[in-house]
Amino acid sequence: MLNIEELKQKACSTIDKRKKDLINIAKDVLANPEAGFRETRTASLVAKEFDQLGIPHNDGLAITGVKGRIAGGAGPGPKIAVIGELDSLIVEGHPFADQKTFAAHACGHHCQIGMMLGATMGLMTPEVLSQLSGEIVPFAVPAEEFIEVEHRLQLREEGRLEFLGGKQELIRLGEFDDVDIAMMCHTASDMGERKFAMGGTSNGHMVKYVRFIGRGSHAGGAPHLGVNALNAATFAIQAMHASRETHKPEDTVRVHGIMTRGGEAVSAVPSDVRLEWRVRSGSPQAVVRNGAVVDRCFKAGALAVGASVEITNIPGYLPMRHHAKLQDIFNSNSVSLLGESSTLVMPPRRNRGGSTDMGDLSHLIPVCHPYASGAVGSGHSKEYIIDDYETAVINPAKIMAMVVIDLLADGAGKGKEVSASHRPAMNKQAYLRFQREQAQVISFDGNV
């Protein structure tokens, strides 16, 4: 029987042997990007890899998710999900963007698929798997990037989903009901000389799809007969800017959005203007509070010109909560593999400003979501690319495999300890209730 360090060496050796394959998988996903709930090719690639590895799996979860299941050979124990995200962003001008859809992996999710498969391959090394108690659940999940809201609302209208984020919908469907612990890694470009980082938190957020309705008219001949919906939207945006000084610094508030429709023709007074907006804050309570402020701004814009506005509030993500014991295990394995000088632990309140639906999962079960370097350029921009696949794919694959071995070897003592020590912020029913309470449509007529 091998000791834990020997098991880790075996797993890492397997990952090294498959290094070229894993990097090529990540590059294949990079070359064929697909936005959320459209990731059919990427999901098929994952399913094919699971088939080749002999992993039983369920497909089509939350439209495109692929969930495997691997039983350890040493009896029952915790079930641990190793997660990779399938989706891309939409970034026109990215060097690897799809020329038709402008989908692009400007956030590194293609590397997540490679590292998830790599960790799985390492753990399936026969000498390793035979000594693990419990189950490994490799899980490719859809739609973490909360974009293309109109498309997702259409999917909801068709009854194909309720929640518009991938892990949100998988939680609703019960696909995490049988998972005790979850982990994943993300790439990052802002880590300096460090190669692996963990800790900190993220913003929660609320999504708003907004439609201003005015009245069309000839913009040159009879503008006085129209009601300019574009002006209403512009006033609303200015009202949001005027509200910024009221935001509390500790809430890490970010209010931002895009206009997806600004009118029909330049010669007509715009009568139908649509916005996709985001309100981010460091706590669920602050998200709700600041969301109400933004709603007032939308109403103010409508009132200013006599337009009407319809605000569709869509439940977004919750802030990230890293499980302390699980994070400690990640830290020790990162230090073991990469050295202390290459490993960073951020304080719990360090907020990177972005949002992730891994935060939702972290309110229910023990979760850790570290970052691996290997990227350059600003995230979500056309400059964001991976320039070191060893660091961005292979290192995190090894670290996740090592962490799972710590959790499930020796009768899964550490895994059981992590599960037993977890104090969820809410149970599944409370989570669904909270999210559904945020889902509402507000109509306001500014011409009454």
Stockholm file with secondary structure:
# STOCKHOLM 1.0

chainA/1-448         MLNIEELKQKACSTIDKRKKDLINIAKDVLANPEAGFRETRTASLVAKEFDQLGIPHNDGLAITGVKGRIAGGAGPGPKIAVIGELDSLIVEGHPFADQKTFAAHACGHHCQIGMMLGATMGLMTPEVLSQLSGEIVPFAVPAEEFIEVEHRLQLREEGRLEFLGGKQELIRLGEFDDVDIAMMCHTASDMGERKFAMGGTSNGHMVKYVRFIGRGSHAGGAPHLGVNALNAATFAIQAMHASRETHKPEDTVRVHGIMTRGGEAVSAVPSDVRLEWRVRSGSPQAVVRNGAVVDRCFKAGALAVGASVEITNIPGYLPMRHHAKLQDIFNSNSVSLLGESSTLVMPPRRNRGGSTDMGDLSHLIPVCHPYASGAVGSGHSKEYIIDDYETAVINPAKIMAMVVIDLLADGAGKGKEVSASHRPAMNKQAYLRFQREQAQVISFDGNV
#=GR chainA/1-448 SS CCCHHHHHHHHHHHHHHTHHHHHHHHHHHHHSCCBTTCCHHHHHHHHHHHHHHTCCEEEEETTTEEEECEECTTCCCCEEEEEEECCBEECTTCTTCCTTTCEECSSCHHHHHHHHHHHHHHHTSHHHHTTCCSEEEEEEECCCSCCCHHHHHHHHHTTSCSSSSHHHHHHHHTTTTTCSEEECCEECSCCTTCSEEEEEECCEEEEEEEEEECBCCBTTTCGGGSBCHHHHHHHHHHHHHHHGGGSCGGGCCEEEEEEEECCSCTTBCCCEEEEEEEEEESSHHHHHHHHHHHHHHHHHHHHHHTCEEEEEEEECCCCCCCCHHHHHHHHHHHHHHHCGGGEEEEEEEEECSCCCTHHHHHTTSCEECCEECCEESCTTSTTCEESCHIIIIIHHHHHHHHHHHHHHSGGGHHHHHHHHHCCCSSCHHHHHHHHHHHCEEEEEETTC
#=GC SS_cons         CCCHHHHHHHHHHHHHHTHHHHHHHHHHHHHSCCBTTCCHHHHHHHHHHHHHHTCCEEEEETTTEEEECEECTTCCCCEEEEEEECCBEECTTCTTCCTTTCEECSSCHHHHHHHHHHHHHHHTSHHHHTTCCSEEEEEEECCCSCCCHHHHHHHHHTTSCSSSSHHHHHHHHTTTTTCSEEECCEECSCCTTCSEEEEEECCEEEEEEEEEECBCCBTTTCGGGSBCHHHHHHHHHHHHHHHGGGSCGGGCCEEEEEEEECCSCTTBCCCEEEEEEEEEESSHHHHHHHHHHHHHHHHHHHHHHTCEEEEEEEECCCCCCCCHHHHHHHHHHHHHHHCGGGEEEEEEEEECSCCCTHHHHHTTSCEECCEECCEESCTTSTTCEESCHIIIIIHHHHHHHHHHHHHHSGGGHHHHHHHHHCCCSSCHHHHHHHHHHHCEEEEEETTC
//
